[in-house]
């Protein structure tokens, strides 16, 4: 199965101060559309993450994202949940 999704998201960074003074908690949410197997439906992504600076030029980031959608994925009608975890390096 191929799925194609497009969403716009807003992010909010909050200072954590633990264990690094520059560490940030990242909250995000948005709205979009998802297309799968000839069916198109709404998409609501919500997530939480941590941005941890290693030094002035590089930071480690991890995000847990939940995508809610009404697209028919072969599992019956109703709302479906698609979780994801992303780990990366920003520089």
C-alpha distance (Angstrom), angle and dihedral (degrees) to the residues before:
residue distance angle dihedral
X1 . . .
X2 3.81 . .
X3 3.81 120.1 .
X4 3.77 126.0 -171.4
X5 3.80 119.9 -167.4
X6 3.79 134.1 -179.6
X7 3.79 123.5 -172.2
X8 3.77 141.7 161.1
X9 3.79 115.6 -136.6
X10 3.77 137.6 -170.2
X11 3.82 120.2 -148.4
X12 3.77 130.1 -159.8
X13 3.83 122.2 -163.6
X14 3.82 119.2 -154.6
X15 3.80 126.4 -173.2
X16 3.82 113.2 -111.7
X17 3.85 100.4 -174.5
X18 3.82 87.7 -164.3
X19 3.06 122.5 129.7
X20 3.84 93.9 -20.4
X21 3.82 119.7 32.5
X22 3.82 90.3 -136.6
X23 3.84 96.8 49.7
X24 3.81 114.0 120.4
X25 3.79 135.0 -154.5
X26 3.81 109.8 -142.7
X27 3.82 122.4 -153.5
X28 3.80 120.6 -174.3
X29 3.78 140.4 175.3
X30 3.75 138.2 164.7
X31 3.77 152.3 153.4
X32 3.78 131.9 -110.7
X33 3.79 149.9 128.0
X34 3.81 133.4 -88.1
X35 3.82 126.5 -157.4
X36 3.82 121.1 -161.9
X37 3.83 131.9 159.3
X38 3.81 94.3 -16.4
X39 3.82 93.1 -47.4
X40 3.81 122.4 110.6
X41 3.79 122.9 -167.4
X42 3.81 143.6 154.3
X43 3.82 123.5 -72.6
X44 3.81 126.2 -154.0
X45 3.83 113.9 -171.9
X46 3.83 119.0 -167.8
X47 3.78 124.2 174.7
X48 3.76 150.0 165.1
X49 3.78 128.3 -155.2
X50 3.78 148.0 162.3
X51 3.81 127.2 -124.3
X52 3.81 109.9 -161.8
X53 3.84 118.4 -175.2
X54 3.80 115.5 -139.1
X55 3.81 92.8 -175.4
X56 3.83 137.7 -26.0
X57 3.81 93.9 -70.6
X58 3.81 104.3 35.5
X59 3.80 137.8 46.0
X60 3.80 136.6 176.1
X61 3.79 118.3 -128.4
X62 3.81 134.1 -168.7
X63 3.82 125.1 -177.2
X64 3.81 132.1 -173.6
X65 3.82 110.6 -158.9
X66 3.82 129.0 -172.5
X67 3.80 116.7 -162.0
X68 3.80 116.1 -162.7
X69 3.81 116.2 -164.0
X70 3.79 141.6 162.3
X71 3.82 95.2 -145.8
X72 3.82 115.5 130.2
X73 3.82 104.8 -111.4
X74 3.79 94.5 172.4
X75 3.81 91.9 -91.7
X76 3.80 97.3 102.0
X77 3.77 132.5 -93.3
X78 3.78 124.9 -45.9
X79 3.77 137.5 57.4
X80 3.80 118.0 -29.8
X81 3.80 127.5 -158.3
X82 3.81 124.4 -143.2
X83 3.84 114.3 -173.4
X84 3.80 124.0 -164.8
X85 3.81 138.2 178.9
X86 3.81 121.7 -153.5
X87 3.80 124.8 -170.1
X88 3.78 121.3 -174.6
X89 3.77 151.6 148.4
X90 3.81 123.3 -115.5
X91 3.80 120.2 -157.8
